[in-house]
Amino acid sequence: MIKELKNPPRFNLITDNESLKSACQQAVQKAVVALDTEFVRIRSYYPKLGLIQLYDGDNVSLIDPTEVTDFSPFVDLLADNKVIKVLHACYEDLDVFFHHFQQFPTPMVDTQVMASFLGFTTSAGLATLIQHYFQLELDKGAARTDWLARPLSDKQLTYAAADVWYLLPLYQKMAQDLAQTPWQSAVQFDCDLLVEKQQKPKNPEKAYLTIPNAWRMERDELNRLKLLAKWRHEEAIRRDLALNFVIRAENLYEVAKIQPKHTSELLKLGLDPNEVRIHGKKLLQLIEQSKRIDEKEYPPKIQRLNEDPRYKKTIKAWQQKLKEIAPTDLAPEVIAGKRDLERLMKWVWLKNKDSQNLPELMRDWREPFGKQLLSMIEA
């Protein structure tokens, strides 16, 4: 009987540097540890860390980042190549670790990625997997906790501890199942890919490409939008505010489209009075600045794949082909979703097969599948 199933989660609350150092010294002796974070990200650009959960197989440590001041032992643990760190659906956790500690957990395995290679849906939740493997219902009663509030109740702390308490035995079970498949190295590649994606810095020069409906704009409008979106991106970082709490994306679009000359026009466009009060003058300055940019420097019109006459036929044919070539023990969407297929198309049709910027379907274990799809449009 797995010991974690016999007992409810037991934990130590870590609120000082010495206790953290001791917990990390024990954890680095282990081959595998489970990790999780609780954070809040409602109005801020960066995640606000509320709690870190660490389970080394003997002890659950709930680390309070509002009390601990020296995280160097924990950062050393994150970086220790001899200790596998297990997380679940870790993409946002990776962002938390990098923002707060400038360190990703390495080596890292994500049980959600493992699950997708074991016949579960690509976004299987932790509770689903624990129910499947252990016939155990996780209590999600404290899911909506404000993790920055203090003190945290025993119920909230027990809820947080459970996420890693059951995650470690879950990983061990899943690793046994995965060992019976040919997909172990593919899982590791996909986990490394999650880290790689989080490592890519966001380019403020390209922030305009994320504004809804930017594709509808002419080059002069895109020129204005590019300036506005770059400013908004940098302002959000400077003030640690979520992008839409600086200025809503649809309002940025309207300003770029209409190019108002007075703050009164900004209000008529539907901007919030607070947006106008704080940023109105700056927005008008940026509109003026955009007029001084040479037309040759304007961004190109945004090319949309689905406007290409080849798009519909190709995407349907590729989706069908994927179903035919997917191994019987792997869902086609694990190999590639619609967006992955579109990236492959862009790589061929718009990027001249740039060898420095390979799409996922031309990398590692996916490459043989990608080549089969390519052969259909190159024949």
C-alpha angles and dihedrals in degrees: 000000000000107000094223090061092054095054137040115244115290118199147174118223108224112209104151138054097246094054091049092050091050093048092050092047088057093044095053089060089064129085093219135022132180120231137188138159136211115210143158123230111166108120101005131090091219125047115259107225115226105168142354120213119204125178120182098179093267106045136030110212118195103199117205108210091191090065107030114081104177112060097165094110090052093047088051089053092050089052097043107117093199094063120070112216115212119203135163123230086347104175096107092037088058089055090051094050094047095046095047101033106016086232133104120211106259132222091023133182123190115207090207089060090046090051093055089059091049098059100271123123115277091253101040111165124232092244090054093052094046090049090050098047102032105020087234128141113220114220105236094179094118096045094114095053120142095235092195093060119097138246100036113208125239088251092055093046092048090050090052092046092051092063091067098027091067096028094072098053088041090056091049091052093046092047089057090052092045091052087065090059134066091238106087096104091043090056091051091049091051091048090050088049090059089056092045091054092051090049093060108099116229109248111223089202088067097042090105090066090068094056109108113252094011086133089069092063131101119232095263090052091048089051089059093041091051092056093045095047093047090052092047091050093051092043091052091053093044093052096031090235129144109256095249090051088062093048129330115254094235090053091051088052092052093049091051091046100046099030096209120207101204136042089240088064090053089059091049089054088061101258115155112258088238091054089052094044094051102032108014096104092045092052091052091048090053091050089053091046091053090061090064094059115102114246089236088065095055115117114257118256110274111259114219118207095213090061090062108101089225095055105086096044093046097047092050092047092048093048090052092046091051090057089052098047100037111110113251091248095051130069112232091236090063088062094044141342124204092274091053090053090050091051089053090051092049090049091055102035103032108020102043092236093296104207091203092059109042119180116235091256089065096049134090116314094001095057097088089053092046091051091053090053092047092051089063094063097035098050 
